[in-house]
Amino acid sequence: MQPHSHTLRSSFQNKVPAVRHQIATVVISCKQHEDLVRSIVSDEKLSETTRMNPIQWKKFEDGLPNLMIENVQDIRGRDVVFFADFLDPGTMFEQLAVMYALPRYFIRSLTVVMPYFPTGTMERVDEEGQIATAFTLAVILSAIPLSSMGPAKLIIYDIHALQERFYFGNNVIPLLLTAIPAFKEKLEENHKGESIAIAFPDDGACKRFGRMFENYETIICAKVRDGDKRVVTIKEGQPKGYHVFIIDDLIKTGGTLIECKNALLSKGALKVSAFVTHAVFPLESYNKFTGEGPDQFQHFYTTDSCPTTVKIIKDLKPFHVISLKNSMVEALLQYGDR
């Protein structure tokens, strides 16, 4: 009996397909993040167990979304990752429709990667009548249905205020990551040997990111009232003789960063550069930073969290785009349902 049992067992093992390299994770992307997602899926750490699933982003004659998840039968029982971009409010509804639909197709789990949380700066009410739209968007995302493994996970980079994690309901679990390590790697690689100081545009940015730059000279700027105006001045630290990098989570029109740069140069900074995670730049405000000369920003680092903007600025001086790809690969490996 023993040889026969061994023969059956060997025969069975030969017929059972190996599951080690089977596709376990399916990635679906909005149109804006497709290039980033292709690079993530092709990474050697994920390529054997992850594939990108196409989706048709069409519209009906009246402009409303006409959406189709292709090969939908193949996502059943899979861990699904959806890459979202809400920088353009006109695309929010169609992406939400996909997020709400995916759990209904019996997926195993859902992870939403939204590098930029666009309403994050409107997180509080300072006077009666204001609406904290950061809370509103959190509520909308919290309505994503449960999957087989439970609540959806939501990955966000450098959200404007950390307390916003508590705006989400129990149907979604936010994971708040930072792009600062990716920037520090570039800083050490591209500016080795320079006398570097780190400046923050206000106390809030210093509290948020200061501990990540403990080995650097730190400078804090602040806005103070000068007659009828509010001007940026240096509250703490000494920029003289340093190449100063201003650090913040995002940039829109850029007025505050420009004022910080001018204040730093007036106090003896050799050069001023900047890093922000999210380059929003509405109304082509990036043009304020494309001038050359010693009184301009020498380097402006940002990430590809806002892909529409990045496509415009990636070849313009002084901009340098740091991809979040490696960080996202590690996040999916560490925190995904694999």
Disulfide bonds with the S-S distance in Angstrom:
none
